Amino acid sequence: MASSSRAAPLAESIAIYERGEALKAHCETLLRTAEARIEKITLSSDGKPTGTEPLDA
């Protein structure tokens, strides 16, 4: 009976870990997408905005 009481928490822990891994992968994908959309504002020598260029992240 002791082993079956340990099995449930272990199975639950594994499921929680797997869910965490899936969330991590999803968040990394969202971050990469957001980083690809960020642009850097370019400035002229007098400090006025002249346009944008891709951000080197």
FIVEXDREN-129710 format. One record per residue (C-alpha): residue in three letters; x, y, z. Coordinates in Angstrom, 2 decimals. Each point is the difference from the previous one (the first is absolute). Example, Ala and Ser with C-alpha at 12.3 -4.5 7.8 and 13.67 -1.06 7.14 Angstrom:
<atoms>
ALA,12.30,-4.50,7.80
SER,1.37,3.44,-0.66
</atoms>
This chain:
<atoms>
MET,0.00,0.00,0.00
ALA,2.89,2.35,0.63
SER,1.18,-0.30,-3.60
SER,-3.46,0.84,-1.41
SER,-0.23,3.11,2.18
ARG,3.34,1.12,-1.46
ALA,-1.03,-0.79,-3.57
ALA,-2.79,2.58,-0.12
PRO,2.15,2.94,1.14
LEU,2.79,-1.11,-2.34
ALA,-2.36,-0.25,-2.95
GLU,-1.44,3.39,0.89
SER,3.48,1.49,0.30
ILE,0.95,-1.37,-3.42
ALA,-3.18,1.44,-1.53
ILE,0.71,3.40,1.58
TYR,3.59,-0.10,-1.29
GLU,-1.17,-0.89,-3.53
ARG,-2.53,2.84,0.08
GLY,2.77,2.36,1.08
GLU,2.19,-1.11,-2.88
ALA,-2.86,0.57,-2.46
LEU,-0.63,3.48,1.43
LYS,3.70,0.83,-0.19
ALA,0.13,-0.98,-3.67
HIS,-3.13,2.04,-0.73
CYS,1.40,3.07,1.77
GLU,3.31,-0.30,-1.84
THR,-1.89,-0.06,-3.31
LEU,-1.98,3.10,0.99
LEU,3.21,1.76,1.06
ARG,1.76,-0.78,-3.30
THR,-3.01,1.31,-1.92
ALA,-0.07,3.20,2.07
GLU,3.75,0.52,-0.39
ALA,-0.34,-0.34,-3.78
ARG,-2.54,2.84,0.00
ILE,2.09,2.45,2.03
GLU,1.74,2.70,-1.96
LYS,2.70,2.44,0.98
ILE,-0.59,3.70,-0.68
THR,2.87,1.53,-1.94
LEU,1.06,3.57,0.70
SER,1.76,2.62,-2.08
SER,3.17,1.68,1.26
ASP,-2.13,2.73,1.59
GLY,-2.08,-2.59,1.88
LYS,-3.16,0.14,-2.11
PRO,-1.74,-3.28,-0.92
THR,0.70,-1.03,-3.59
GLY,-1.65,-3.40,-0.18
THR,0.27,-3.51,1.35
GLU,2.11,-3.08,-0.52
PRO,-0.22,-3.56,1.34
LEU,1.17,-0.41,3.57
ASP,3.06,-2.23,0.37
ALA,-1.24,-2.06,2.94
</atoms>
